[in-house]
Amino acid sequence: PSIGRLESRFVEQRSGNHRPEGFLIARGPKFVSGQRNIQGDVLQIAPTLLSLHGVPIPSDYAKGPIGDLLAPSVRGPVHVK
């Protein structure tokens, strides 16, 4: 009750279907607010979490954080190979 409720209508027979595009729900002062259609990659999850905690992203990571998800105060240099 303190954080609300998430509801969704399933148009398929099974509720546990996996989808290639996935989704992410994030809330807090370090995230941009509002519903957005942001393109990302699974390889950006770790760099995004590191950025949230102020930890430098290793140079050998293939991709940088999902910058459009993070508030400007959290976005650091985005490195992408």
BABA-891017 format. One record per atom (N, C-alpha, C): residue in one letter; x, y, z. Coordinates in steps of 0.02 Angstrom, whole numbers, plus 50000, padded with zeros to 5 digits. Atoms other than C-alpha are relative to their C-alpha. Layout:
<rs>
AXYZ ...
</rs>
This chain:
<rs>
P500404993950000 P500005000050000 P500425006450000 S499614993849996 S501395012550033 S500325002049934 I499704998350065 I502095011549855 I499524999449942 G500505000350054 G500505008649755 G499914992949973 R500165006450030 R499934994749641 R500125000249925 L499875000550072 L500454989149467 L499504995149972 E500495004450031 E499084982049359 E500114999949925 S499935000750071 S499114975549181 S499504994949974 R500435004950033 R497914966749064 R500424995549956 F499645004750042 F498594951148984 F499554998149942 V500395001750059 V498004948348807 V500174993049975 E499815006850019 E498824931348796 E499754995150052 Q500255005249956 Q498344914948875 Q500444999050062 R499555001049944 R499874914248987 R500275006650025 S499764993649972 S500434928149104 S500765000250004 G499275000249991 G502264922649108 G500405000249936 N499624999750063 N502754925248927 N500575005050005 H499434995550003 H504454932648901 H499975004049935 R500014995850060 R504664946848778 R500715002349985 P499314998050016 P506244951348685 P500145007350017 E499874993049985 E506014970048716 E500045001550074 G499964999149928 G505784968348905 G499715006650024 F500224993749972 F505324982549022 F500375001250066 L499674998149938 L506024991749171 L499575005150036 I500364995149959 I505145000749312 I500515002650051 A499524997049954 A506225012849410 A499695006350030 R500274994149968 R505785026249535 R500505002850049 G499564996849951 G506755038749637 G500305006349971 P499724993650021 P507675055249629 P500564999449948 K499455000850047 K509065047949522 K499764997949931 F500285002050064 F507885043249380 F499585005649970 V500434995250035 V507015053849249 V499284997550010 S500685002149986 S505155053749289 S499594999549936 G500475000650055 G503735048849174 G500124993749959 Q499955005950043 Q503395034649055 Q500385001849938 R499574998650057 R504685033748918 R500124993649961 N499805005550042 N505125022548773 N500755000749988 I499274999450004 I506995020548798 I500284993649972 Q499675005950028 Q508045008848694 Q500634998750041 G499415001849962 G509374999448791 G500224993049982 D499705006650011 D510394983648797 D500134997050068 V499875003449937 V510614970748933 V500715001650026 L499324998349979 L512464975448934 L500055006950033 Q500004993449969 Q511964992748997 Q499744999850072 I500275000449932 I511194986449160 I500545001350052 A499464999149950 A512824984949257 A500285007149999 P499754993149999 P513525001849199 P499495005050028 T500524995649973 T511855010049242 T500004999750076 L499995000849927 L511895002849418 L500635003050031 L499384997049975 L513705007949440 L499955007650002 S500094992850002 S513285025749387 S499555002550056 L500464998049946 L511845026449511 L500365000550067 H499645000149936 H513075022749651 H500665003749998 G499404996050005 G514465034049589 G500644996049992 V499425004350009 V515625019549547 V500245000749927 P499754999350068 P516765021849396 P499854993749958 I500155005650046 I516315011049245 I500664997549972 P499385002750027 P517734999449196 P500065001349924 S499894998350071 S518495003949027 S499884994149953 D500105005750044 D518284986248962 D499264998149992 Y500725001250010 Y516364986948974 Y499825001949929 A500184998950071 A515604985748800 A499555006049990 K500484994450007 K514264998948833 K499985004050064 G500074995549943 G513925013548948 G499304999550030 P500665000249968 P512415017049059 P499455002349954 I500594997650037 I510665020048994 I499895007250023 G500004993049980 G510885038849003 G499325003350002 D500664996950002 D509095043448957 D499574998150060 L500375002349941 L508495034149112 L500215003950063 L499724996949941 L509595043549235 L499905007650000 A500074992749992 A509315061049303 A500665003349981 P499384996650020 P510575073949239 P500545000250054 S499514999749945 S511405074749411 S500384993450007 V499695006649993 V511835056049398 V500404998349937 R499665001750063 R512365055249215 R500715002350003 G499294998250006 G514215054849197 G500194999549928 P499805001050069 P515245052949043 P499744993249977 V500265006350027 V514405039748936 V500514997449951 H499515002850044 H515665028348858 H499684994249962 V500255005450042 V515175017148714 V500544998349950 K499495002150048 K516395006948612 K499704999649931 
</rs>
